[in-house]
Amino acid sequence: MKVDGKYFRSIWLEPDGWSVGAIDQRKLPHQFVVARLTSCDAAADAIRSMLVRGAPLIGATAAYGVALAMRADSSDAALDAACKALLATRPTAINLKWALDDMRATLGHLPASGRAEAAYTRAGEIADDDVAINQAIGQHGLALIEVLAATRKPGERVNILTHCNAGWLATVDWGTATAPIYLARDRGLAIHVWVDETRPRNQGASLTAWELGHHGVPHTIIPDNTGGYLMQHGMVDLVIVGTDRVAANGDVCNKIGTYLKALAAHDNGVPFYVALPSPTIDFSVDDGTQIPIEQRAADEVTTMTGRTADGRIESVRIVPDGSPVANYGFDVTPARLVTGLITERGLFKADRAALAAAFPERTAAAAE
Ligand code: MRU
């Protein structure tokens, strides 16, 4: 997408042909800073520190991390070590493992001398595929918004609520939950997005709002607890969220707080959709209870970071000294609360049979 008139992806190969550029998401929305990753360690650190984040982007970064590793040393041992180090960075988003498995399958049978070039080629393909997948998700989601606009809201704006950041920054481009929103905006549909701030990292307030603002999408940031009120008062027509992992039965793991939005949506008859690329489906886990939930550092909860009136970026403590903190990064929304899954192959029910029928090759691979 464009930032101040210039086209950016969230990650790219630099013109030198080997180092990797990425937007440093820790600095947004106050500073737009580009980072240059020059080693596998740097790629792993970028994922761990959330310089890059969001399931599909984590996968693409890991793929480039393997390429950087192969450039330095393309032995079997180096390939193993790179995959192991990258896999250990974050536990919940399955796209990380998916991308590493893919890289291993691509490189494992090649002679060491051919691995670096093949790794860069495959990492580039994974990134390009993500863009194409998200565009397809956008088309299917757009059709949904168009029907809703025509049947339920003729002549009025459609209000969409989203949680966390499942926008182009969380992917390589377009985003998952935001792809239909950007296309709807480009088509001239009257839409407005309620943006959950998404404590503690504030991916909604810092990233989603920044993205939507740059694309001219009308939006309003709301504290995380506001969605239920809005739904009770008919102010939300549709919820679209992203996901970090979908289990074989359609349970959806996403940023902490998603489940509460799904409950509120269910209680108020608001459609609750999840937008996802197929690499986010984990056919090896039977249901959401088997998905590992990341627990993150306490300082994400105990402090807040922002820009002071005179332009300095500062962190301040917001809780009493000594109070214990819990920081679960994700929760699982049971499939029964999900109206539908928006994928690159179309709209599906969140259930085992529908997912297996939609992605037969993935189910077969998981059974091997
Ligand atoms: O912890 P994060 O920021 O990496 O969390 C990932 C997310 O942004 C989401 O939960 C998102 O909705 C799914 S990724 C498209």
Boltz pocket constraint, residues with backbone or C-beta under 6 A from the ligand:
constraints:
  - pocket:
      binder: B
      contacts: [[A, 52], [A, 53], [A, 54], [A, 55], [A, 56], [A, 163], [A, 164], [A, 165], [A, 166], [A, 167], [A, 170], [A, 171], [A, 176], [A, 203], [A, 241], [A, 242], [A, 243], [A, 244], [A, 253], [A, 254], [A, 255], [A, 275], [A, 329]]
      max_distance: 6.0
